[in-house]
Amino acid sequence: MKKLYMLSLLSLCALQAADLPLENKSALVLDILAPNEWGHMKLNRYEDRYSLSINNEERDLPAYMVSKPLRQMNPQQLAGFLQNNYLTLKQCSDGEFSLEEHGRLHGGGPGGGVAGWVGGYLAGQTIGYGVITLSGYVVLFGTQKVIGQVAGPAAEAEFEEKLNTRILPNLETVAVNVSRGTGGIGSIVFGLLGAGSPTP
């Protein structure tokens, strides 16, 4: 596996896709903001391949070094993709470059955040309470039956009394506390996801 040691973002220089030049009707040419040691670089997208122009010397990017979604985009599709997304170019220790696409989220905003917060809180409380109480009841009543089988009815009755007076009330408290905790975590996670989720 090749070791990556440099990373540079492809800069669109604030150009919209409509402003990106299509040269020779087949190539999309993008200037790259890269470290000085890489030289002056441009990314070229032809119908059948990608290439890099480094100090005016062009070299093809091997197909296996370009992510599959990018390989499937023609120059026009790539220009549209870059309106709201970006690419990363990485250089490997053997000098080869790899190219990957990255999408930006279009936030759902305050509405999505509130919906995510409420939904996450309710889901977290329900799941937290349900898991603790259900598993607790299964374990405790299973234990009671085992005690009855091993130690006899008197021991089972004694355990049942402790179960009803001390253990089950504590189980209820634990379940409530866990449900509040999971609800809080759920509200934070889903609130953030809701605020940052893609919108049409």
Buried (B, 14 or more C-beta within 10 A) or exposed (E): EEEEEBEBEBBBEEBEBEEBEEEEEEBBBBBBEBEEEBEEBBBBBBEEBBBBBBEEEEEEBEEEBBBEEBBEBEBBBBBBBBEEEBBBBBBBEEEBBBBBBEEEEEBBEEEBBBBBBBBBBBBBBBBBBEBBBEEBEEEBEEBBEEBBEEEEEEBBEEBBEEBEEEBBEEBBEBBBEBBBEBBBBBBBBBBBBBBBBEEE
